[in-house]
Amino acid sequence: MEQQRNLLFILLLCAAMFLFWDWNADKANAQKMADQAANLQSQEISADSALGNLIKVASDNLELTINLKGGDIVDAKLLKIKQEQDKEDPFQLLMTTPQFKYQAQSGLAGKDGIDNRERPEFKAEKTEYVIEDGQNNVTANITFEKDGVTYTKSFSIDRNSYVVNVSYLVNNKSEKDLSLCMYGQLKQTADDSFLQNNSGFGMVASAYRGTAYSSDESRYEKKTLDDIIEDKSYNITTKEGWVAMIQHYFVSSWIGGDNNVNNVIYSNHADNNTSAIIGIRTDAVNVAAGSEVKLSSKLWIGPKDQDAMESVAKNLELTVDYGWLWFISIPLFKILAFIHSLIGNWGFSIIVLTMIVRGVMFPLTKAQYTSMAKMRLLQPKLMELRERYKDDRQKIGTETMKLYKSEKVNPLGGCLPLLIQMPIFIALYWTLMESTELRQSSFMLWITDLSVKDPFFVLPILYGVTMFYLQKMSPTPVTDPVQRKVFMAMPFVFTFMFCTFPAGLTLYWLVSNCFTILQQYIIFRSLEKRGLSMKKQPVSK
């Protein structure tokens, strides 16, 4: 008995420790955010910083800071998306500070590339380019001249878009032919401990942070920033393709140039092996003397909006990383999005989707409990067999299989339906985990953000109550006293665990439990009418 109490005490102590770690992590994150804000304010990149002269390009969706030395995007804010709920600061995806760099770089390489050795110093007519009311586009042109050649680099953003059109107009007034290729690459510091970590939720599996690419040969491949630093092996030729850096809910991506030439996907490292680089460049393009050639590419900087990304580049929507069950998660998200288009609330959409999934799975659930009921009815006969042939294990196995066959019972019938359902429930989990639409989306009352945990732990507590009720309602074959006590402690353990879950996921599990209770009530009533009671059967003597 003392050993049983110790086991339960250890189990509950572990759950309490997990909850304390999560609470402590919240305090650390709050302090980290404050430190980050202070650092960003004190280290804000300005025209007299080490970066060089800067200009700003702003549409209704994006505000870009461009370094005129090289023409790289060193800062990008998503103006319609808040960094934190109930605060006005826009979400900052790209940034440049002494501790952390995340930049979208581009240039001209090749035999006569102006970015081969030292980055060119561009000139701009203005320091700010802002979209005006009534305009559908904002464009900033910066220029650089060298050896009789004028290079005009353009950044163009359409209204209500997260796509930045980047192009080079090369006007070769010299007497020499030029061989150039345009590249676009993403550079990011691997260690993001300086930033608030938004990629994980306590004990929930963390969202992926790293690089990805798509080519003619592979729709979607990914590698972490650390792996890129350790192994700079990408050298992939492709006609169509893109490279990206991914984090929870957001992505930046260079799409291969639309210049009717092949592209090469590559990777590298920089800053003393602390930063990873993934990029895509065109094959060499000839610019004849006295001619003019335009090289262009597209850059996505924004949330993981599947419909919008799908229209920008083939397979770009796959950066919404659903894992190996993506082929189930994608249809589930489309159903969820359709429900939301009718209801207009993501929380209620989750409830409806959960009910639909549980409803579709009802025949399997019924088959599972029917099989369990038949197995329970056979328990007295099985115990008689074990008692009769207790000294002959082989005989017990043979007679048991004969009994199953004569009674037309499948011993795996209770497990197989569950195994079929599990991939669907896991896929639904990742659907809710990766949907950027849930970020800062209000449900009702105190649930103002479905992507973070319930601030008052109401949903986790309700989940624990429903799980406890399910245990009381559902028969269990566990007879060992210690195992039964551990089993009965599980609702408390899971309640602690779900305190760290995003509210959207907890809502899904809560509704699923409630729907399961209703299904079990219906199934048990049906089984009792057929004489297949789920209640414990008496053992024959």
C-alpha positions as CSV (number, residue, x, y, z in Angstrom):
1,M,0.0,0.0,0.0
2,E,2.9,2.4,0.8
3,Q,4.4,1.7,-2.6
4,Q,1.1,2.6,-4.3
5,R,0.9,5.9,-2.4
6,N,4.4,6.7,-3.4
7,L,3.6,6.0,-7.0
8,L,0.6,8.3,-7.0
9,F,2.6,11.0,-5.1
10,I,5.4,10.9,-7.8
11,L,2.8,11.1,-10.6
12,L,1.1,14.1,-9.1
13,L,4.4,15.7,-8.2
14,C,5.6,15.5,-11.8
15,A,2.4,17.1,-13.0
16,A,2.8,19.9,-10.4
17,M,6.4,20.4,-11.6
18,F,5.3,20.7,-15.2
19,L,2.8,23.4,-14.2
20,F,5.4,25.3,-12.2
21,W,7.9,25.2,-15.1
22,D,5.3,26.6,-17.4
23,W,4.4,29.3,-15.0
24,N,8.0,30.1,-14.5
25,A,8.5,30.2,-18.3
26,D,5.7,32.7,-18.5
27,K,7.5,35.0,-16.1
28,A,10.8,34.6,-17.9
29,N,9.1,35.3,-21.3
30,A,7.5,38.4,-19.9
31,Q,10.8,39.7,-18.7
32,K,12.4,38.7,-22.0
33,M,9.8,40.6,-23.9
34,A,10.5,43.7,-21.7
35,D,14.2,43.3,-22.3
36,Q,13.6,42.8,-26.0
37,A,11.5,46.0,-26.2
38,A,14.2,48.0,-24.4
39,N,17.0,46.6,-26.5
40,L,15.1,47.2,-29.7
41,Q,14.4,50.8,-28.6
42,S,18.0,51.5,-27.7
43,Q,19.4,49.7,-30.7
44,E,16.9,50.7,-33.3
45,I,18.6,50.8,-36.7
46,S,18.9,54.4,-37.9
47,A,20.5,56.3,-40.8
48,D,23.8,56.8,-38.8
49,S,24.1,53.1,-37.7
50,A,26.7,50.7,-39.0
51,L,24.3,49.4,-41.6
52,G,24.5,52.5,-43.6
53,N,21.7,54.7,-45.0
54,L,18.2,53.3,-44.7
55,I,14.9,54.0,-46.4
56,K,11.4,52.8,-45.6
57,V,8.8,51.4,-47.9
58,A,5.3,51.0,-46.5
59,S,2.1,49.6,-47.9
60,D,-1.1,48.9,-45.9
61,N,0.2,45.4,-45.0
62,L,4.0,45.8,-44.8
63,E,6.6,48.3,-43.6
64,L,10.1,47.5,-44.9
65,T,13.4,49.0,-43.9
66,I,15.9,48.7,-46.7
67,N,19.6,49.2,-46.3
68,L,21.0,51.2,-49.3
69,K,24.3,49.4,-49.0
70,G,23.3,46.3,-51.0
71,G,19.6,47.0,-51.0
72,D,18.8,44.3,-48.5
73,I,15.6,44.3,-46.4
74,V,16.8,44.4,-42.8
75,D,13.5,45.0,-41.1
76,A,9.9,44.0,-41.9
77,K,6.8,44.7,-39.9
78,L,3.3,43.3,-40.6
79,L,1.2,46.3,-40.0
80,K,-2.2,44.5,-39.7
81,I,-0.9,41.9,-37.3
82,K,-0.1,42.8,-33.7
83,Q,3.0,41.6,-31.9
84,E,0.8,41.0,-28.8
85,Q,-2.9,41.1,-28.3
86,D,-4.3,44.4,-26.9
87,K,-1.1,46.3,-27.9
88,E,-0.6,48.5,-31.0
89,D,2.9,47.4,-31.9
90,P,2.9,45.5,-35.3
91,F,4.4,42.0,-35.6
92,Q,8.1,42.2,-36.6
93,L,9.2,39.3,-38.7
94,L,12.5,40.5,-40.1
95,M,14.9,42.5,-37.9
96,T,18.5,43.5,-37.4
97,T,20.0,43.9,-34.0
98,P,23.5,43.2,-32.5
99,Q,22.1,40.0,-30.9
100,F,19.8,38.7,-33.7
101,K,19.6,39.1,-37.5
102,Y,16.9,38.0,-39.8
103,Q,17.2,39.6,-43.2
104,A,16.0,39.2,-46.8
105,Q,19.0,39.8,-49.0
106,S,19.3,40.0,-52.7
107,G,21.8,41.1,-55.3
108,L,23.5,40.4,-58.7
109,A,26.2,37.8,-58.8
110,G,27.9,36.0,-61.7
111,K,30.9,36.9,-63.7
112,D,30.1,40.7,-63.7
113,G,28.0,40.8,-60.6
114,I,28.1,44.0,-58.6
115,D,27.6,42.1,-55.3
116,N,30.5,39.7,-55.8
117,R,33.0,41.4,-53.4
118,E,31.7,44.6,-51.9
119,R,28.0,45.5,-51.7
120,P,27.1,48.5,-53.9
121,E,26.0,51.8,-52.4
122,F,22.6,52.6,-53.9
123,K,21.0,56.0,-54.0
124,A,17.4,56.9,-53.5
125,E,15.4,60.0,-54.1
126,K,13.4,59.8,-50.9
127,T,13.9,58.2,-47.4
128,E,10.2,57.1,-47.2
129,Y,7.9,55.6,-49.8
130,V,4.4,55.2,-48.4
131,I,1.3,54.0,-50.2
132,E,-1.3,56.8,-50.6
133,D,-5.1,56.7,-50.3
134,G,-6.5,55.6,-53.6
135,Q,-3.2,54.0,-54.7
136,N,-3.0,50.2,-55.4
137,N,0.7,50.0,-55.2
138,V,3.9,51.6,-53.7
139,T,7.2,51.4,-55.5
140,A,10.7,52.4,-54.4
141,N,13.5,52.7,-57.0
142,I,17.1,52.9,-55.9
143,T,20.0,53.2,-58.4
144,F,23.7,52.4,-58.7
145,E,26.1,53.3,-61.5
146,K,29.3,51.6,-62.4
147,D,31.5,51.5,-65.5
148,G,28.8,52.9,-67.8
149,V,26.1,50.6,-66.5
150,T,23.0,51.8,-64.5
151,Y,21.4,49.3,-62.1
152,T,17.9,50.2,-60.9
153,K,16.7,48.1,-58.1
154,S,12.9,48.2,-57.4
155,F,10.8,47.2,-54.5
156,S,7.1,47.1,-55.3
157,I,4.2,46.1,-53.0
158,D,0.5,45.9,-54.0
159,R,-2.2,47.0,-51.6
160,N,-3.5,44.2,-49.3
161,S,-0.6,41.9,-50.3
162,Y,2.4,40.3,-48.5
163,V,4.3,39.9,-51.7
164,V,7.3,42.2,-52.4
165,N,8.3,42.3,-56.1
166,V,12.0,42.8,-56.3
167,S,13.7,43.5,-59.6
168,Y,16.8,44.8,-61.3
169,L,16.7,46.9,-64.5
170,V,20.2,46.7,-66.0
171,N,20.9,49.4,-68.6
172,N,24.2,48.5,-70.2
173,K,25.5,51.6,-71.8
174,S,29.0,50.3,-71.9
175,E,30.8,48.6,-74.8
176,K,31.1,45.3,-72.9
177,D,28.7,42.4,-72.6
178,L,27.7,41.5,-69.0
179,S,27.0,38.1,-67.5
180,L,24.8,38.4,-64.4
181,C,22.6,36.3,-62.2
182,M,20.1,37.5,-59.6
183,Y,19.9,35.9,-56.2
184,G,17.6,36.2,-53.2
185,Q,18.5,34.7,-49.9
186,L,17.3,34.6,-46.3
187,K,19.8,35.0,-43.5
188,Q,18.9,34.3,-39.8
189,T,20.8,33.8,-36.6
190,A,20.3,30.3,-35.4
191,D,20.1,31.2,-31.7
192,D,16.8,33.0,-31.1
193,S,17.0,33.0,-27.3
194,F,17.1,36.8,-27.4
195,L,13.6,36.8,-28.7
196,Q,10.4,35.7,-27.2
197,N,9.9,32.0,-28.1
198,N,6.6,31.6,-29.8
199,S,7.3,28.1,-31.3
200,G,6.2,25.9,-28.4
201,F,3.4,25.6,-25.8
202,G,4.7,24.0,-22.6
203,M,4.3,20.3,-23.0
204,V,2.8,20.6,-26.5
205,A,4.9,19.5,-29.4
206,S,6.7,22.6,-30.7
207,A,6.1,24.1,-34.1
208,Y,8.9,23.8,-36.7
209,R,11.4,26.6,-37.0
210,G,14.0,26.4,-39.8
211,T,14.4,26.4,-43.5
212,A,12.5,24.8,-46.4
213,Y,12.6,24.6,-50.1
214,S,10.6,23.4,-53.1
215,S,12.0,22.2,-56.4
216,D,11.0,20.3,-59.6
217,E,12.1,17.1,-57.9
218,S,10.7,17.7,-54.4
219,R,7.5,19.4,-53.4
220,Y,8.7,20.2,-49.9
221,E,11.9,19.6,-48.0
222,K,13.1,21.1,-44.7
223,K,16.2,21.4,-42.6
224,T,16.8,23.3,-39.4
225,L,19.0,26.3,-39.1
226,D,21.6,24.4,-37.1
227,D,21.7,21.7,-39.8
228,I,22.2,24.3,-42.5
229,I,25.2,25.7,-40.5
230,E,26.7,22.3,-40.0
231,D,26.2,21.1,-43.6
232,K,26.0,23.7,-46.4
233,S,25.2,21.1,-49.0
234,Y,22.3,22.5,-51.0
235,N,23.1,22.9,-54.7
236,I,19.8,22.0,-56.5
237,T,19.0,23.0,-60.1
238,T,15.3,23.6,-60.7
239,K,13.0,25.4,-63.2
240,E,10.4,26.3,-60.6
241,G,11.0,26.6,-56.9
242,W,11.3,28.6,-53.8
243,V,13.3,28.8,-50.5
244,A,11.8,29.8,-47.1
245,M,12.5,30.3,-43.4
246,I,9.6,29.1,-41.3
247,Q,8.4,29.8,-37.8
248,H,5.1,29.3,-36.0
249,Y,2.4,31.1,-37.9
250,F,4.8,33.1,-40.2
251,V,7.1,32.6,-43.2
252,S,9.4,34.5,-45.4
253,S,10.2,33.1,-48.9
254,W,12.1,33.9,-52.0
255,I,10.3,32.6,-55.1
256,G,12.5,31.7,-58.1
257,G,12.8,34.4,-60.7
258,D,10.2,34.6,-63.6
259,N,13.0,35.2,-66.1
260,N,12.5,32.0,-68.1
261,V,15.9,30.6,-66.9
262,N,16.8,27.8,-64.5
263,N,17.3,28.5,-60.8
264,V,19.8,27.0,-58.3
265,I,18.8,26.5,-54.7
266,Y,21.8,26.8,-52.3
267,S,22.6,27.1,-48.6
268,N,25.5,28.5,-46.6
269,H,26.4,29.9,-43.2
270,A,27.7,33.2,-42.0
271,D,28.7,35.4,-39.0
272,N,31.2,32.8,-37.7
273,N,28.9,29.9,-38.1
274,T,26.1,31.5,-36.1
275,S,23.7,32.4,-39.0
276,A,22.2,30.1,-41.6
277,I,21.6,31.2,-45.2
278,I,19.3,29.6,-47.7
279,G,18.8,31.2,-51.2
280,I,17.9,30.8,-54.8
281,R,19.6,32.3,-57.8
282,T,19.1,32.3,-61.5
283,D,21.5,30.9,-64.1
284,A,23.7,33.5,-65.8
285,V,21.9,36.0,-68.1
286,N,23.7,37.9,-70.8
287,V,23.3,41.6,-71.0
288,A,24.6,42.7,-74.4
289,A,26.4,46.1,-74.7
290,G,23.9,48.8,-75.5
291,S,20.9,46.7,-74.3
292,E,18.6,46.7,-71.3
293,V,17.6,43.6,-69.3
294,K,15.2,43.1,-66.3
295,L,15.7,40.4,-63.7
296,S,13.0,39.9,-61.1
297,S,11.9,37.8,-58.2
298,K,9.2,37.7,-55.6
299,L,9.5,37.7,-51.8
300,W,6.7,36.6,-49.5
301,I,6.8,38.2,-46.0
302,G,3.8,37.4,-43.9
303,P,1.5,34.9,-42.2
304,K,1.0,31.4,-43.3
305,D,-2.1,32.2,-45.3
306,Q,-2.6,29.1,-47.4
307,D,-4.9,30.5,-50.1
308,A,-2.8,33.6,-50.7
309,M,0.5,31.6,-50.7
310,E,-1.0,29.0,-53.1
311,S,-1.7,31.8,-55.6
312,V,1.9,33.2,-55.3
313,A,3.9,30.0,-55.9
314,K,3.4,26.3,-56.5
315,N,3.6,24.4,-53.2
316,L,4.3,27.5,-51.1
317,E,1.2,26.6,-49.0
318,L,3.1,23.5,-47.8
319,T,5.1,25.8,-45.4
320,V,2.1,25.3,-43.2
321,D,3.8,22.3,-41.7
322,Y,1.2,19.7,-40.7
323,G,3.8,17.0,-40.4
324,W,3.5,13.5,-42.0
325,L,-0.3,13.6,-41.8
326,W,-0.6,16.6,-44.0
327,F,-2.8,14.8,-46.5
328,I,-5.5,14.6,-43.7
329,S,-4.8,17.9,-42.1
330,I,-5.2,19.9,-45.3
331,P,-8.8,18.7,-46.0
332,L,-9.6,19.2,-42.3
333,F,-8.4,22.8,-42.5
334,K,-10.4,23.5,-45.7
335,I,-13.5,22.2,-43.8
336,L,-12.7,24.3,-40.8
337,A,-12.2,27.4,-43.1
338,F,-15.6,26.7,-44.8
339,I,-17.3,26.4,-41.5
340,H,-15.8,29.7,-40.4
341,S,-17.0,31.4,-43.5
342,L,-20.5,30.5,-42.4
343,I,-20.2,31.1,-38.7
344,G,-17.5,33.8,-38.5
345,N,-16.1,32.6,-35.2
346,W,-13.0,30.2,-35.1
347,G,-14.0,28.9,-31.6
348,F,-17.5,27.8,-32.7
349,S,-16.0,26.5,-36.0
350,I,-13.7,24.2,-33.9
351,I,-16.7,22.9,-32.1
352,V,-18.6,22.2,-35.3
353,L,-15.6,20.6,-36.9
354,T,-15.0,18.4,-33.8
355,M,-18.6,17.3,-33.9
356,I,-18.4,16.4,-37.6
357,V,-15.2,14.4,-37.1
358,R,-16.7,12.5,-34.1
359,G,-19.9,12.0,-36.1
360,V,-18.0,10.5,-39.0
361,M,-16.1,8.3,-36.6
362,F,-19.3,7.1,-34.9
363,P,-19.6,3.7,-36.7
364,L,-16.0,2.9,-35.8
365,T,-16.6,3.9,-32.2
366,K,-19.7,1.8,-32.1
367,A,-17.8,-1.2,-33.5
368,Q,-15.1,-0.7,-30.9
369,Y,-17.5,-0.8,-28.0
370,T,-19.5,-3.7,-29.5
371,S,-16.3,-5.7,-29.7
372,M,-15.4,-4.7,-26.1
373,A,-18.8,-5.8,-24.9
374,K,-18.5,-9.2,-26.6
375,M,-15.1,-9.6,-25.1
376,R,-16.4,-8.8,-21.6
377,L,-19.1,-11.4,-21.9
378,L,-16.4,-14.0,-22.7
379,Q,-14.4,-13.1,-19.6
380,P,-16.0,-15.9,-17.4
381,K,-15.3,-18.5,-20.0
382,L,-11.7,-17.2,-20.5
383,M,-11.1,-17.4,-16.8
384,E,-12.4,-21.0,-16.7
385,L,-10.0,-21.9,-19.5
386,R,-7.0,-20.4,-17.7
387,E,-8.0,-22.2,-14.5
388,R,-8.5,-25.5,-16.3
389,Y,-5.2,-25.4,-18.3
390,K,-3.2,-23.3,-15.9
391,D,-0.2,-25.6,-16.3
392,D,-0.3,-25.7,-20.1
393,R,0.1,-22.2,-21.7
394,Q,0.0,-23.6,-25.2
395,K,-3.3,-25.3,-24.5
396,I,-4.7,-22.1,-23.1
397,G,-3.8,-20.3,-26.3
398,T,-5.3,-23.0,-28.6
399,E,-8.5,-23.2,-26.6
400,T,-8.8,-19.4,-26.4
401,M,-8.6,-19.1,-30.2
402,K,-11.2,-21.8,-30.6
403,L,-13.5,-19.9,-28.2
404,Y,-13.0,-16.7,-30.2
405,K,-13.9,-18.5,-33.4
406,S,-17.0,-20.3,-32.0
407,E,-18.3,-17.1,-30.5
408,K,-17.4,-15.0,-33.6
409,V,-15.4,-12.5,-31.6
410,N,-12.3,-10.6,-32.9
411,P,-9.9,-10.0,-29.9
412,L,-8.5,-7.0,-31.8
413,G,-11.9,-5.6,-32.6
414,G,-11.7,-3.1,-29.8
415,C,-8.3,-1.8,-30.9
416,L,-8.5,-1.6,-34.7
417,P,-11.2,1.1,-34.8
418,L,-9.2,3.1,-32.3
419,L,-6.0,2.8,-34.4
420,I,-8.0,4.0,-37.5
421,Q,-9.3,7.0,-35.6
422,M,-6.0,8.1,-34.1
423,P,-4.4,9.5,-37.3
424,I,-7.5,11.6,-37.9
425,F,-7.4,13.0,-34.3
426,I,-3.6,13.7,-34.6
427,A,-4.1,15.4,-37.9
428,L,-6.8,17.6,-36.4
429,Y,-4.4,18.5,-33.6
430,W,-1.8,19.7,-36.1
431,T,-4.5,21.5,-38.1
432,L,-5.4,23.6,-35.0
433,M,-1.7,23.9,-34.0
434,E,-0.6,25.4,-37.4
435,S,-3.5,27.5,-38.3
436,T,-2.4,31.1,-38.2
437,E,-6.1,32.1,-38.3
438,L,-6.4,31.1,-34.6
439,R,-3.7,33.6,-33.5
440,Q,-5.3,36.3,-31.5
441,S,-8.7,35.1,-32.5
442,S,-11.4,35.6,-29.9
443,F,-13.9,32.9,-29.0
444,M,-16.2,34.1,-26.2
445,L,-16.1,35.8,-22.8
446,W,-12.5,35.4,-21.4
447,I,-11.1,33.4,-24.3
448,T,-9.7,36.3,-26.4
449,D,-6.9,34.3,-28.1
450,L,-7.3,30.7,-29.2
451,S,-3.6,30.3,-29.8
452,V,-2.6,30.8,-26.1
453,K,-3.6,28.9,-22.9
454,D,-6.9,29.7,-21.1
455,P,-5.9,32.4,-18.6
456,F,-8.3,31.2,-15.9
457,F,-7.8,27.4,-16.7
458,V,-11.6,26.9,-17.1
459,L,-11.3,24.8,-20.2
460,P,-8.6,22.5,-18.8
461,I,-10.7,22.0,-15.6
462,L,-13.8,21.2,-17.6
463,Y,-11.7,18.8,-19.7
464,G,-10.5,17.0,-16.5
465,V,-14.1,16.7,-15.3
466,T,-15.3,15.2,-18.5
467,M,-12.4,12.8,-18.6
468,F,-13.2,11.7,-15.0
469,Y,-16.8,11.1,-16.0
470,L,-15.8,9.1,-19.0
471,Q,-13.7,6.9,-16.8
472,K,-16.6,6.3,-14.5
473,M,-18.8,5.7,-17.5
474,S,-16.5,3.4,-19.5
475,P,-15.6,-0.1,-18.4
476,T,-12.0,-0.9,-17.8
477,P,-10.3,-4.3,-17.8
478,V,-7.7,-3.1,-15.2
479,T,-7.9,-5.2,-12.1
480,D,-4.6,-4.5,-10.4
481,P,-5.2,-2.0,-7.5
482,V,-2.1,0.1,-8.2
483,Q,-2.9,0.3,-11.9
484,R,-6.5,1.3,-11.2
485,K,-5.3,4.1,-8.9
486,V,-2.9,5.4,-11.5
487,F,-5.7,5.1,-14.1
488,M,-8.0,7.1,-11.9
489,A,-5.3,9.8,-11.3
490,M,-5.0,10.4,-15.1
491,P,-7.8,13.1,-15.2
492,F,-5.8,15.2,-12.7
493,V,-2.6,14.7,-14.6
494,F,-4.1,15.6,-17.9
495,T,-5.8,18.6,-16.4
496,F,-2.4,19.9,-15.3
497,M,-1.0,19.2,-18.7
498,F,-3.8,21.0,-20.5
499,C,-3.2,24.1,-18.5
500,T,-0.3,24.7,-20.9
501,F,-2.2,23.9,-24.1
502,P,-3.5,26.6,-26.4
503,A,-7.2,27.3,-25.8
504,G,-8.2,26.2,-29.3
505,L,-6.7,22.7,-28.7
506,T,-8.2,22.4,-25.2
507,L,-11.5,23.4,-26.6
508,Y,-11.2,20.7,-29.3
509,W,-10.5,18.0,-26.7
510,L,-13.2,19.2,-24.3
511,V,-15.9,19.1,-27.1
512,S,-14.6,15.8,-28.2
513,N,-15.0,14.4,-24.6
514,C,-18.5,15.8,-24.4
515,F,-19.5,14.3,-27.7
516,T,-17.9,11.0,-26.7
517,I,-20.0,10.9,-23.5
518,L,-23.2,11.4,-25.7
519,Q,-22.0,8.7,-28.1
520,Q,-21.3,6.2,-25.3
521,Y,-24.7,6.8,-23.8
522,I,-26.3,6.0,-27.1
523,I,-24.0,3.0,-27.8
524,F,-24.5,1.5,-24.3
525,R,-28.3,1.8,-24.5
526,S,-28.1,0.0,-27.9
527,L,-25.9,-2.7,-26.6
528,E,-28.1,-3.4,-23.6
529,K,-31.1,-3.9,-25.9
530,R,-29.0,-6.5,-27.7
531,G,-28.0,-8.2,-24.4
532,L,-24.4,-7.0,-24.7
533,S,-24.1,-5.1,-21.4
534,M,-20.8,-3.2,-20.8
535,K,-21.2,-3.7,-17.1
536,K,-18.8,-6.1,-15.3
537,Q,-19.9,-9.7,-15.7
538,P,-19.9,-12.1,-12.7
539,V,-17.3,-14.8,-12.8
540,S,-18.7,-18.4,-12.9
541,K,-17.6,-20.7,-10.2
